[in-house]
Amino acid sequence: MTDPAAGGPAPVRILVCDDHVVVRAGLLALLDSAPGIEVVGEAGTGEEALALAGRLAPDVVLMDLQLGAGIDGVETTRRLTAGTGRVPHVLVLTTYDTDADITRAIEAGATGYLLKAERPEELFAAIHTAAQGRTALSGPVAGRVMANLRKPRPALTDRERDILAQLATGLGNREIARALFISEATVKTHLRRIYDKLGVDTRAGAVAVAKEQRLLP
């Protein structure tokens, strides 16, 4: 990217997507001081980010995962990167670092995954890296990705697989207990073990990892 007028590299054009107004304002102020970076727009929802990206053609979209009402950051990322022609690179910037969140974002097409606890210099460097289409990961995230690649697939018992399959259909603990003719307390016990084995702490996370690792029938 070259700036014809200045004769040097053009600044990386950024679209910021975060549903928290205060967080968004802080990011805009921070990025305004960053060399070689130009914020061209801001969005508070996934739908707004999609519309602005189509109109502003940013190089990088700085994307939060949780966006309140409407589509979340993962689905927004998937739609942004699935377009035709010139599509932006998506750099996730979030507080969530579970294996399921990281996996979902990367599978959706995110170029990078950064945590909001990173220093400003790390954020600036990641933006420039993402703009070149190269992977940018926070240190802790990179460590988890490598650890997951090295570890074997989790071994679930037949009962845990049954419960996970019911979970994937959207059933609650009581409904799962009725469907499998076991107590609700037993369901909760199995769920805790499933969460531990999959490295997640939510029902949605368990289902996401199970699908990614082909643990569901």
SERO-945200 format. One record per residue (C-alpha): residue in three letters; x, y, z. Coordinates in steps of 0.001 Angstrom, whole numbers. Layout:
residues N
+------+---------+---------+---------+
| resn |      xx |      yy |      zz |
+------+---------+---------+---------+
|  ALA |       X |       Y |       Z |
...
+------+---------+---------+---------+
***
This chain:
residues 217
+------+---------+---------+---------+
| resn |      xx |      yy |      zz |
+------+---------+---------+---------+
|  MET |       0 |       0 |       0 |
|  THR |    1552 |    3257 |   -1133 |
|  ASP |     375 |    6795 |    -662 |
|  PRO |     847 |    8433 |   -4075 |
|  ALA |     642 |   11944 |   -2644 |
|  ALA |    3292 |   11437 |      31 |
|  GLY |    5397 |    8980 |   -1899 |
|  GLY |    5478 |    6595 |    1068 |
|  PRO |    3394 |    3738 |    2393 |
|  ALA |    -284 |    4528 |    2796 |
|  PRO |   -1716 |    4221 |    6303 |
|  VAL |   -3599 |    1056 |    7225 |
|  ARG |   -7312 |    1870 |    7031 |
|  ILE |   -9143 |     599 |   10115 |
|  LEU |  -12804 |      -4 |   10903 |
|  VAL |  -13458 |    -474 |   14641 |
|  CYS |  -16385 |   -2686 |   15705 |
|  ASP |  -17245 |   -2805 |   19422 |
|  ASP |  -20660 |   -2476 |   21055 |
|  HIS |  -19356 |    -580 |   24116 |
|  VAL |  -19313 |    3147 |   23366 |
|  VAL |  -16671 |    3943 |   25999 |
|  VAL |  -14373 |    1142 |   24826 |
|  ARG |  -14821 |    2250 |   21232 |
|  ALA |  -13984 |    5852 |   22124 |
|  GLY |  -10856 |    4716 |   23934 |
|  LEU |   -9736 |    2664 |   20945 |
|  LEU |  -10327 |    5553 |   18567 |
|  ALA |   -8267 |    7894 |   20741 |
|  LEU |   -5500 |    5312 |   21019 |
|  LEU |   -5393 |    4524 |   17318 |
|  ASP |   -5418 |    8221 |   16462 |
|  SER |   -1930 |    8431 |   17951 |
|  ALA |    -630 |    5354 |   16138 |
|  PRO |    1797 |    5844 |   13253 |
|  GLY |     672 |    4505 |    9897 |
|  ILE |   -2906 |    3814 |   10998 |
|  GLU |   -6060 |    5671 |    9956 |
|  VAL |   -9478 |    4967 |   11473 |
|  VAL |  -12054 |    5313 |    8705 |
|  GLY |  -15159 |    4251 |   10631 |
|  GLU |  -16684 |    2793 |   13775 |
|  ALA |  -19549 |     355 |   14304 |
|  GLY |  -21508 |    -768 |   17337 |
|  THR |  -23141 |   -3854 |   15799 |
|  GLY |  -22180 |   -6591 |   13372 |
|  GLU |  -24770 |   -5437 |   10868 |
|  GLU |  -23390 |   -1899 |   10981 |
|  ALA |  -19850 |   -3196 |   10497 |
|  LEU |  -20905 |   -5123 |    7374 |
|  ALA |  -22572 |   -2063 |    5890 |
|  LEU |  -19651 |     257 |    6648 |
|  ALA |  -17059 |   -2233 |    5399 |
|  GLY |  -18851 |   -2420 |    2066 |
|  ARG |  -18851 |    1349 |    1753 |
|  LEU |  -15467 |    2289 |    3270 |
|  ALA |  -13310 |    -656 |    2108 |
|  PRO |  -11039 |    -801 |    5191 |
|  ASP |   -7834 |   -2822 |    5161 |
|  VAL |   -8475 |   -4232 |    8626 |
|  VAL |  -11592 |   -4569 |   10765 |
|  LEU |  -10867 |   -4541 |   14489 |
|  MET |  -13571 |   -6885 |   15775 |
|  ASP |  -14974 |   -7598 |   19243 |
|  LEU |  -16591 |  -11021 |   19670 |
|  GLN |  -19583 |  -10103 |   21839 |
|  LEU |  -21722 |   -7454 |   20151 |
|  GLY |  -24967 |   -7506 |   22126 |
|  ALA |  -28083 |   -7689 |   19985 |
|  GLY |  -27858 |   -8997 |   16427 |
|  ILE |  -25099 |  -11126 |   14936 |
|  ASP |  -21945 |  -11666 |   16987 |
|  GLY |  -18340 |  -10980 |   16053 |
|  VAL |  -17733 |  -14484 |   14754 |
|  GLU |  -20651 |  -14379 |   12322 |
|  THR |  -19702 |  -10842 |   11273 |
|  THR |  -16166 |  -12057 |   10610 |
|  ARG |  -17473 |  -14965 |    8548 |
|  ARG |  -19568 |  -12663 |    6368 |
|  LEU |  -16795 |  -10088 |    5964 |
|  THR |  -14222 |  -12636 |    4848 |
|  ALA |  -16622 |  -14607 |    2638 |
|  GLY |  -17179 |  -11712 |     275 |
|  THR |  -15906 |  -11486 |   -3274 |
|  GLY |  -13250 |   -9143 |   -4572 |
|  ARG |  -11268 |   -7108 |   -2061 |
|  VAL |  -12205 |   -8200 |    1448 |
|  PRO |  -10785 |   -6801 |    4694 |
|  HIS |   -8631 |   -8710 |    7104 |
|  VAL |  -10274 |   -9189 |   10489 |
|  LEU |   -8291 |   -8763 |   13683 |
|  VAL |  -10267 |   -9948 |   16715 |
|  LEU |   -9760 |   -7777 |   19812 |
|  THR |  -11541 |   -9270 |   22801 |
|  THR |  -11391 |  -10234 |   26468 |
|  TYR |  -12454 |  -13818 |   25696 |
|  ASP |   -9666 |  -16368 |   25374 |
|  THR |  -11352 |  -19769 |   25673 |
|  ASP |  -10342 |  -22469 |   23213 |
|  ALA |  -13839 |  -22429 |   21730 |
|  ASP |  -13803 |  -18667 |   21092 |
|  ILE |  -10366 |  -18806 |   19481 |
|  THR |  -11324 |  -21788 |   17303 |
|  ARG |  -14591 |  -20242 |   16146 |
|  ALA |  -12970 |  -16922 |   15242 |
|  ILE |  -10105 |  -18481 |   13289 |
|  GLU |  -12443 |  -20871 |   11472 |
|  ALA |  -14626 |  -17883 |   10547 |
|  GLY |  -11662 |  -16333 |    8762 |
|  ALA |  -10026 |  -14031 |   11322 |
|  THR |   -6438 |  -13162 |   10422 |
|  GLY |   -5508 |  -12459 |   14035 |
|  TYR |   -6715 |  -12790 |   17606 |
|  LEU |   -5637 |  -10268 |   20236 |
|  LEU |   -6623 |   -9768 |   23867 |
|  LYS |   -7625 |   -6326 |   25123 |
|  ALA |   -5011 |   -6574 |   27875 |
|  GLU |   -2217 |   -6201 |   25308 |
|  ARG |      -3 |   -3104 |   25320 |
|  PRO |    -777 |    -434 |   22696 |
|  GLU |    2476 |   -1199 |   20871 |
|  GLU |    1424 |   -4832 |   20491 |
|  LEU |   -1944 |   -3760 |   19094 |
|  PHE |    -342 |   -1405 |   16564 |
|  ALA |    2100 |   -4081 |   15430 |
|  ALA |    -721 |   -6650 |   15104 |
|  ILE |   -2740 |   -4260 |   12945 |
|  HIS |     150 |   -3808 |   10521 |
|  THR |     775 |   -7562 |   10507 |
|  ALA |   -2890 |   -8323 |    9818 |
|  ALA |   -2993 |   -5725 |    7035 |
|  GLN |    -340 |   -7778 |    5241 |
|  GLY |   -2477 |  -10902 |    5580 |
|  ARG |    -150 |  -12475 |    8126 |
|  THR |   -1346 |  -14130 |   11327 |
|  ALA |   -1232 |  -11985 |   14467 |
|  LEU |   -1841 |  -13680 |   17808 |
|  SER |   -1458 |  -12584 |   21419 |
|  GLY |    1231 |  -14551 |   23220 |
|  PRO |   -1260 |  -16416 |   25453 |
|  VAL |   -3488 |  -17171 |   22458 |
|  ALA |    -576 |  -18499 |   20402 |
|  GLY |     396 |  -20719 |   23318 |
|  ARG |   -3093 |  -22173 |   23563 |
|  VAL |   -3288 |  -22771 |   19821 |
|  MET |       1 |  -24669 |   19858 |
|  ALA |   -1007 |  -26647 |   22944 |
|  ASN |   -4279 |  -27660 |   21293 |
|  LEU |   -2450 |  -28806 |   18174 |
|  ARG |    -184 |  -31015 |   20255 |
|  LYS |   -2745 |  -32581 |   22565 |
|  PRO |   -4837 |  -35606 |   21520 |
|  ARG |   -8561 |  -35352 |   21002 |
|  PRO |  -10444 |  -35555 |   24314 |
|  ALA |  -11774 |  -39006 |   25166 |
|  LEU |  -15449 |  -38763 |   26080 |
|  THR |  -17408 |  -41633 |   27570 |
|  ASP |  -20491 |  -42928 |   25768 |
|  ARG |  -22708 |  -41198 |   28323 |
|  GLU |  -20861 |  -37906 |   27895 |
|  ARG |  -21306 |  -38175 |   24128 |
|  ASP |  -25026 |  -38799 |   24636 |
|  ILE |  -25340 |  -35708 |   26814 |
|  LEU |  -23269 |  -33609 |   24399 |
|  ALA |  -25509 |  -34682 |   21530 |
|  GLN |  -28597 |  -33631 |   23489 |
|  LEU |  -26878 |  -30370 |   24411 |
|  ALA |  -26286 |  -29636 |   20742 |
|  THR |  -30031 |  -29759 |   20091 |
|  GLY |  -30565 |  -26929 |   22567 |
|  LEU |  -32062 |  -28928 |   25431 |
|  GLY |  -31698 |  -27767 |   29041 |
|  ASN |  -30480 |  -29953 |   31890 |
|  ARG |  -33989 |  -31044 |   32898 |
|  GLU |  -34930 |  -32000 |   29340 |
|  ILE |  -31661 |  -33917 |   28881 |
|  ALA |  -32305 |  -35816 |   32121 |
|  ARG |  -35768 |  -36817 |   30925 |
|  ALA |  -34534 |  -37840 |   27485 |
|  LEU |  -31785 |  -40059 |   28898 |
|  PHE |  -33725 |  -41309 |   31953 |
|  ILE |  -31167 |  -40001 |   34444 |
|  SER |  -31296 |  -37414 |   37211 |
|  GLU |  -30667 |  -33732 |   36629 |
|  ALA |  -27803 |  -33903 |   39153 |
|  THR |  -26170 |  -36612 |   37042 |
|  VAL |  -26466 |  -34417 |   33958 |
|  LYS |  -24740 |  -31561 |   35784 |
|  THR |  -21925 |  -33852 |   36901 |
|  HIS |  -21342 |  -35099 |   33372 |
|  LEU |  -21447 |  -31537 |   32007 |
|  ARG |  -18693 |  -30452 |   34385 |
|  ARG |  -16544 |  -33335 |   33171 |
|  ILE |  -17305 |  -32500 |   29532 |
|  TYR |  -16347 |  -28853 |   30094 |
|  ASP |  -13055 |  -29896 |   31715 |
|  LYS |  -12171 |  -32276 |   28898 |
|  LEU |  -13005 |  -29785 |   26152 |
|  GLY |  -11387 |  -26819 |   27903 |
|  VAL |  -14536 |  -24670 |   27897 |
|  ASP |  -16834 |  -23140 |   30486 |
|  THR |  -20112 |  -22672 |   28614 |
|  ARG |  -22668 |  -24857 |   26854 |
|  ALA |  -22144 |  -23002 |   23580 |
|  GLY |  -18395 |  -23464 |   23897 |
|  ALA |  -18778 |  -27205 |   24447 |
|  VAL |  -20940 |  -27576 |   21350 |
|  ALA |  -18557 |  -25442 |   19255 |
|  VAL |  -15489 |  -27489 |   20240 |
|  ALA |  -17391 |  -30754 |   19799 |
|  LYS |  -18323 |  -29789 |   16248 |
|  GLU |  -14809 |  -28616 |   15450 |
|  GLN |  -13282 |  -31855 |   16721 |
|  ARG |  -16053 |  -33997 |   15190 |
|  LEU |  -17153 |  -35406 |   18528 |
|  LEU |  -20840 |  -35255 |   17647 |
|  PRO |  -22604 |  -37988 |   15634 |
+------+---------+---------+---------+
***
